[in-house]
Every structure is written in C-alpha cells, then in structure tokens.
Amino acid sequence: MTNSPDNAAAVIRARAPGFTPRLGLVLGSGLGSIADGIEGATVISYADIPGFPQPGVEGHAGKLILGRLGGLPVGCLQGRVHLYEGKGAEPINMLVRTLKLLSCESLLLTNAAGSLRAEIGAGSLMLITDHINMQPISPLAGPNDDRFGPRFPPMEDAYDSGLRKIMRDVAGRAGVALSEGVYAAILGPSFETPAEIRAFARLGADAVGMSTVPEAIVARHCGLRVAAISVITNLGAGMGEPLSHEQTLREAAGAASRLKTLIVGYCEALSHAG
C-alpha cells in the first residue's frame, strides 16, 4: 500500500468503523497524559498506519487515539514529528491531511515553549494569537496538491479568532489563567542563544518553540480552523535557569492537569455548538 493520506485514512476507518472525529488534537512534549481522558478510545500505533512517522523525541508516544473528549468526537495525535528530526515536511502533511480526510473540522495544537516575557513564567498557559515562522522551509514547498488547498493560502487568521474566543470563555469559567501571545518557531534542535531571544522579542514574539507552525500552515491550507496553546516550560535563554529537555518535560507534566481542564471544556463547548 502506498503512503498517502487517503490510504492512511482508509486504514483508520477500518479500525474505527463509523467513527467521525470533528476535532484533531495534537499533544506536544510531555503532554501525552491528556489523552487518558478520551472515552471509548480506539488506539492505533503510528506504526500500523501507512505513511505515519515514528516520533523520535522523548515525550511523544506515536499513537492515534479516536474517541470522545468532553462529548466531542476527537482524533488525538499523541506525539508529533519535528522538522529538526530530518524527515522533511511530508510527515507533517501526512498527519494533518489525514485528520482532514477523517472529517475533522478544526485542529487544536499544543506545545511546550519558552517564554520571552518574564511575567509569563514556567507553568503558564499561553493562547497563540499569531506566529512568526523562523524555520527555513515551508511544509507547502514543492508541488501543490490542489485537492487540499490553493497554491498561495492566506494566513491573516491562522489562529481562528472565533475559536480563540471560545477558549478564553472556557478559561474564564474554569478559573484557568490564560495568557495570549505570538509564537516564534525556530528549527532547533538546539535551544536559542540569549541574543536570539532578545531579537525574537524585538520582532514581537512572546514565546518560542520548535513545532506547531508547520502544522498550522498545513491545516489552514486544507481548510481546517486552528487554535493553539503553549505550555510555558521555561524562560528564554539568558532570562532564567539553564535550559534542558528534561526541564521541558517536567514543567509540561506539571501544567498538564490545567491544560486538560481547558481542553475538555473547549471540547464541551464545541460539542454544544453543534
């Protein structure tokens, strides 16, 4: 079987016949435990789906979980692939476009990120309002697949204003503190230098990470509405303690319960919206 989103979607439908997810959910580093709340779950290893990549980073399980969260049918990607892993953009396209073919209407992205603002410290949640793409390639580079979207997709509402309002309302009702800001994406895998952190802040970024933006671009290209939340795991280089991936996983795990409350409430709101 050749690797394509169509074939991947066919295998998934065969494993979960009749199930139609409305929301795609991508869980970032250290946030996989959020998937534990999915009810009636069908769990499929990426290894069993043609063309799905094997994540190569600790904290990313590599499983697709289909079920209901907050009453909403979801397709949850428990683990993502990053451009710095050297596999190119095709695995990212595969994951997002497969969710589109499974009938998802929107995509909720989560990540672990470093803060460029001292008042948004480790353990904070930040709703992404926009992004600055500092990665060297676009996931849409190369021939355009006209089935999914246009050659030159607009990005002025990359993070859907209506979905952001729903998330803010949910956070307010749940008493979950939620900052907002612009996310800068770098390639990695090295953390940023202090000079880079100062430069990104001057460009208007509030947080920095190594993911999310490629998925958002692919999702908008194929017509999925996008919302995204960063779990702030540290202050940027030169602003606090030395950085490490272990710190990222530790802080993400600590914030996971508040993020889960927010995500479940968000799913409930989408479910009631029809």
GIRAMO-V669935 format. One line per field, one symbol per residue. ss: DSSP state (A for helix, B for strand, O for the rest). burial: 1 if it has 16 or more other C-alpha atoms within 10 Angstrom, else 0. Layout:
ss=???
burial=???
//
This chain:
ss=OOOOAAAAAAAAAAAOOOOOOOBBBBBOOOOAAAAAAOBBBBBBBAAAOOOOOOOOOOOOOOBBBBBBBOOBBBBBBBOOOOAAAOOOOAAAAAAAAAAAAOOOOBBBBBBBBBBOOOOOOOOOBBBBBBBBBOOOOOOOOOOOOOOOOOOOOOOOOOOOAAAAAAAAAAAAAAOOOOBBBBBBBOOOOOOOOAAAAAAAAAAOOOBBBOOOAAAAAAAAAOOOBBBBBBBBBBBOOOOOOOOOAAAAAAAAAAAAAAAAAAAAAAAAAAAAOO
burial=0001111111110001001111111111111101100110101101001111111000111111111111111111111111110000111111111111111111111111111100011111111111111010001100000001000000000111001101111110000101011111111000110000110110001111111111111111111111111111111110000010000110111111011111111111111000
//
